[in-house]
Amino acid sequence: MTDDQTFASLLGEAAMAVWGDMPRDIQEALFETAMRDRFELRHDLARLLHERHPRTQHPAKPD
């Protein structure tokens, strides 16, 4: 039987593969969920996603 970590890794790889095709609100929800309690990794993950999917470089949200 496969453990939860294996499935989590597979889902993570799939999400990264289709990241640029996802609506912005889904991207943000996944990113925020993945980075919960991992502040030190936020910048690195954001940079990785933007390098792989340049069209995800959204303008800043309005205030």
C-alpha positions in Angstrom: 0.0 0.0 0.0 1.2 3.5 -0.8 1.5 6.0 2.1 0.0 9.5 2.3 3.4 11.2 1.6 3.6 9.4 -1.8 0.2 10.7 -2.8 1.0 14.2 -1.5 4.2 14.2 -3.6 2.3 13.1 -6.7 -0.3 15.8 -6.3 2.3 18.4 -5.7 4.1 17.5 -8.9 0.9 17.6 -10.8 0.0 21.0 -9.3 3.4 22.4 -10.3 3.0 21.0 -13.8 -0.3 22.7 -14.5 0.3 25.8 -12.3 0.2 28.3 -15.1 -3.2 27.0 -16.3 -4.9 27.4 -12.9 -7.0 30.4 -12.1 -5.2 32.9 -9.8 -7.5 32.2 -6.9 -6.7 28.5 -7.0 -3.0 29.3 -7.3 -3.2 31.5 -4.2 -5.2 29.0 -2.2 -2.7 26.2 -3.0 0.3 28.4 -2.3 -1.1 29.7 1.0 -2.0 26.2 2.1 1.4 24.8 1.2 3.2 27.7 2.9 1.2 27.7 6.1 3.8 27.8 9.0 6.6 27.8 6.4 7.4 31.5 6.1 11.1 30.8 5.4 10.2 28.9 2.2 7.6 31.3 0.7 10.1 33.4 -1.4 11.8 30.3 -2.8 8.6 28.6 -3.8 7.2 31.8 -5.4 10.4 32.3 -7.3 10.4 28.6 -8.5 6.8 28.9 -9.7 7.4 32.2 -11.5 10.5 30.8 -13.2 8.6 27.8 -14.5 5.4 29.6 -15.4 6.3 33.3 -16.2 2.7 34.1 -17.1 1.8 33.7 -13.4 3.5 36.9 -12.6 0.4 38.8 -11.6 0.3 42.5 -10.8 -0.1 43.4 -7.2 -3.6 43.1 -5.8 -5.5 46.4 -5.4 -5.8 47.6 -1.8 
